[in-house]
C-alpha cells in the first residue's frame, strides 16, 4: 500500500481489481467481437499508456485471448513530450518507451490508462496517436475516473468513478511495478504537487 501518504480509503483490493479487469475485458469483447469475427485480426489493437496503463493493457490482452482466442496487438505509449505542461516543469522529464508495432490508420484502438482526472493526459495521448496515423476509432478505458475535467475528454469504459477533493489522489498499484495490486485514495502532502495532476 502507499507508504508516503495518509491513506483515506482502500478503494479496491487485488481481487476487486481482477474482477474489474474481467468485466472490462468482457466489455471490449462485446464491442469488438462481432466485427472481429468478420474482419482481419489486425483491425483492432490495445494501446497502454506508460506506466501502469501498459501493464493493465497486457492483462486485458491476456483475458481477451483466453476468452476468444483473439490476440489483440498491443502498443506502448509515452505522452510526456505531448503534455501541455512539459515546458513548465523545472526538472527534465523522464521519457519512457513508446512502441507501437502496427499501423494505427483505420484501426479500432482501445487506449488504456490507470487514472483519468483533468483530461490533459488523455488529450496528449490522442495527439500522440494522431501523429502516427488516422485510427478508425479510439475508445478510452480507465480503472479510475476522478472526474473534474478541464478538457472535453470522455471515458468509454470505466472501472469506477471516484470524485475527489482538492489535495486527494488516487493511487492504482500493479504488481509488475509496485509488487502489489490495489487502489487507494490518499491525502497528498501539501508540500509537493499531486502525482497525477493533469491526467
Secondary structure, DSSP 8 states (H G I E B T S, - for coil): --SSSEEEEEEE-HHHHHHHHHHHHHHHHHHHHHHHHHS-GGGEEEEEETTHHHHHHHHHHHHHHHHHS---EEEEE--GGGSTTGGG-SS-------B--S--TT-EEEEEEEEESSSHHHHHHHHHHHTT---SEEEEEEEEE----SS----SEEEEE----TTEEEEEE-HHHHSS-EEEEEE--TTS--TTTT-
